[in-house]
């Protein structure tokens, strides 16, 4: 919760959804408290700046609301990173199941698209115009928990601490007379301080892999990557191919931005692993799960997400994605990996005597 409080303070706003006269109804739909109508961007006539500011503040409030749902409804905990950060150092955070590192269960890692969205969201537009159910990762988290999986919700877009700096400049205003009027004007500037270990989506994901995912007791790890998150996962796979391929059993790409041949062109083992262990759901007018043809040799199997809307693709493909993960998990458990023979002193002596 400390990370959430720090995030609220960094926003520099005190409003809540209620203050902005909006709330989520029982169906998780955003509604105006007075009119009961859906969200309307052009709330003020001929007031683009006011409407945009209102939209941004409301988006920040939704981010906080989703964070609270991750903790209260999904029983996840906020983990501050870097783990060795000093008190005055900019920090980021992500969410994961409690006692995850010691639990020998399957692990699901959620990796979102890039942009203003933060942990727990697939697409902010889907939340604004549809519902929390369709725009957040909560349905995926609850399905994973129901299937006795642990969960990590990455926060790859929380990369910088925004600092507001006020500077004073002297403005010279010339009058018709021989005298000049000098006055001081205050200018607000923004400075962005990168967060160590989290200055980019790729760096954030790599940090969580090194310090948490790779050290977890989970023997069956699956990733779900949406949009730019697919490119980020493939970046992780190419940089840590041996350990990722040995620990991850399946990857579900949803309207992903990754490019297998471009990112992994120098490693045929990675491309073969992608084709065997991954599936991609792409936006299409075709019905859900209808195969989508590809001419690329090393592409993973592609199927339709059943929608042409990028932000709604994860929600639409949820059941299909979990069927794929379930089959991949069973397939991995059925494989018998060769055990390593431990060479003891007695065994060494026997070999020497032969």
N, C-alpha and C positions, 0 to 999 in steps of 0.2 A: 504493500500500500504506500510505502514511502516514495516509490518511483512515481506513482500516480499523483500524489500530492505535489511532487516537484514539477510534474508535467503541467498540472493546473496552474501553479505559480508562474511557470515559464510563459503561459499564454497571456498573462497579464489581464485577465478578464474575470469578472465576478458573477456574470450572468449564468443562469441555468436555463434548461429547456422551458421551465415554467415562466421565467422572466421574459423569454422571447415569445410567450403565448403559444408554445407548441408542446405536444405530448405524444407518446406512443399509446395507441389504443390496445385492446386485448389481442388484436391480430398482429400487433407489432408494426402498425402503419402510422406514419407521422401525420398528425392532424393538428389543425389550428384550434385552440381551446375555445374560441368564440364561434367561429363559423363552421367548425368541424370538417372543413374542406382540406384536401391534400395540399402539400407544400406548393406555394406559388413563388417563383423566383422574382418576377416583376411585381413585388408587393407595393412599391412606391412608383407612381407614375412619373416618367421622365427623370428617374433618379437612379442611374446606373451605379454610381459610386456607393450610394446608400444600400442598394439591393445587394451589391457584391460584398460589402462589409457584413451585412446581415447574414448572407449565405455562408461566409467564411466563419463567422462566430458560431453559427448554428452547427456547422461541420465540426468545429472543435468540441462543442458540447456533445455531439453524437459520439465522437471519439472517446470522450470521458465516460459516457454512458455505456459504451461497448466494453471498455476496460472493466467497469464495475460488474457487468454481466459475466465476464470471463471469470471473475473471482467468486461472485455470489451464486450464479446459476451453474457454472461449469466446475466450480471448486478447484480452479487453477491458482497458482501462486505467481506473483511477480518477482522476477529474478533480476537484480541489478548487475549491470556489466559496464566496464570491466570489473572483475571480481576483486581486483587489488587497487581499485581507484581510491584516491585520497578524498578527503571531505570536500575540498573546494574544486575538484576536477569534474568537468561535464560528464554525465553518465547517461546511459541508455538502459533499456530493460526489455525483457520478453516474458512470456508466460509458459509454465510447464506444470505437469501433474506433480502433486506432492510426493516426496520420497521416490522420485523417478529413477534416480541414479542406482538405487538398490533393488528396484523391482524387475524381476525377470519376466517381463511381459512384452508383447508386441508394442512398438512405438510408432506413432503417426506424427509426422512433422509437416506443418502447414506453412507454405511459402507463397506470399501474396505478390501481386503486381506492384509496379512502382507508382509514385505519385504522392498525393496528400494523404492517402489512406495509411492507417496504422494497424497495429496488431489486432486481429479479430475481424477485419473487414476484407471482403472481396472487392467491393465497389461501392463508393459513397453515393453515386447516383441511384443505384438500386435501392439503397436505404431511404433516400429522400423520396423517391417516386414509387417505390413498391413496398418493401417492408424489411424489418430486421431479419426475418427468416430468409429472405432472398438475397440480401446484401451482405450478411455477415458470415463468419465461419462457424458460428454456434451450432447449426445443424450438423456439420461435419464433426465437431467436437463431441456432441452428445451421442451421435451414432458410434463414434470410436469408443467412448466410455461404455456404451451399452454392449459393445463387442469385446469388452475387457481389455482395451488398449490404453496405454499411456499416451499423453499428448504433449507436444511442444508447439507453441504458437510463436513463430518468429516475428520480429518487428523491424524488418530490413530498411524501412524508410525513415527511421528516427536517427538521423546522421549528424545533426548539428545542433548546437545550442545557440539560439538567437538572442543577441544582446543589442539593446537599444542604446545608442549613444547620442547625447545632445551636445552640439557644438554651437558656439556663438560666432557670428560674423558681423562685421561692421558694414552697414549699407549706407552709401552716400546718395542722398537725394538732392538733386539740383533744383533750386527755385529760380524764379524770374529775377530775383534780386541778386546782389553780389554775394549773399551769404549762402552757405550750404547746410543742409540739415543732416546730421549724423545720428543714426540710431542703431541699436543692436537687434539683430534678428536671430531667433533660435531655430536651428535646423536639426531635425532628428534623422540620424543615420542608423542603419542596421549592420551589425557585424555578426558573422557566423563562425562559431568556434567548432571545429570537428571533434567528434567524440572518439576517443582512442579505441581502436578495435572495432569501430562501428561507423566509420566515415563514409561507407558506401554499402549498398545491399550485399555485394560480394564479400566485403570484409566482415560485416555483421554475421553472415551465415557461416563463414569460415571460423569465426571466433566461437560461435555457439557449438559448431561441430567439434572443434578441438577441446573445449572445456566441459562439454556436457554430453552431446550425442555419442561421441566416440568412447566416452568413459562410462556410459550407462550400461546396465546389465542386460538391456534388451538384446535379444538375439535375432529379432525380426523387425527391421526398420523400414518404414515406407514413407515416401514423400508425396505430397500433392502440391504441384507448382502451377500457379496461374499467371498468364501473361509474362512479364519480365522475370518473374520468379523461375520460369523454366530455364532461361538463359543463366540465371544465377546458380541454379543447381548444376547445370552442365559445366559451369566454370569450376565449381567445387569438385565435381567428378574428375575433370581433367587434371586438376592440381593435386588431388589426393586419390588417384584412381584405385590403387591397391586396397586401401582401407575402406573406401566408399563401396567398391564392388563387393567386398567381403561382408560388409555389415548391412547394406541396403538390399532388400529383396524385391522392391517394386517402386516404380515412379509413375504417377498419373499426371500427365501434362494436360492443362486445360487452356485452350487457345493460347498456347505458349509462344514466346518470342525466340526460343532457342533455335540454333542451326547446327545440327549434328556434324555435317560435313565440314563446315567452316571452323567450328570450335574444337573438334576432335579429329581433324584430318590426319594428324601425325600419329595417331594411336588406334590401329585397327581393333585392338582388344576392347577399347572403350566403345567403339561403334558397334561391335558385335554384342557387347553387354547391353547397350541401349536397345538394340533390336529385340533382344530376348526378354528383358526385364521391364520394359516401359510400354506404355500405351498413351496415345494422344487423342484428346477430344477437341475437335475443331468446330468453330461456329459454322453453321450450315443450315440451309433451308430443308435439308433432308431430315427424316425422322431420327430420333435418338438411337445411337448404336449402329446406324447404317454405315457400312464401310466407305471410307473416302480414299480414292485411288491416289497413288504416289508413284513417281518415276524414279525416286532416289533409292539407291540400293540399300543404304544403311538406316533409312528412316524406320522408326518404330511403327507399329500398326496404328493407323488412324481411323477414327470413327466420328460420326456426327455427335455434337453436343445437343442436338435437337432444338437449337435456337441460333439466331443470327446476332444476338445481343451479347457482347463480350462480358459485361458485368453480370448477366444472368446465367452465363454458361456453367459456373460451378454449381449453383443451386439445381439447375436443370439436369445435370449429369450425376448428381450425388449417388443415387442407387446403383447406377452403372459402374461408377468408380469403386464403390465398396465391394461390388461383386468381383471386380478385377483384383482388388487387393486381397480378398478372401481366397481366390483361386491361387494367387501368387504365394500366399502364406502357406497354404496346404502343400503346394509343390515344393517349397523350400524345406518344409519339415520332412518330406518324404525322401529328400536327398541325404544320403549317408556320406558325410565328409570323412576322409581318411584321418585317423588319429595319429598324432605324433608320438613316436616311441621315445620315452625318456631314458637317456643313457646314464645308468648308475655306475658306481665304482666297480661293483661285482660284475656287471655286464661287460664293462670295459676289460676287466681282467680275463674273463672268459674268452673274449674276442682275441686278446693278445696271446692266449695259450693255444688257440687253434692253429 
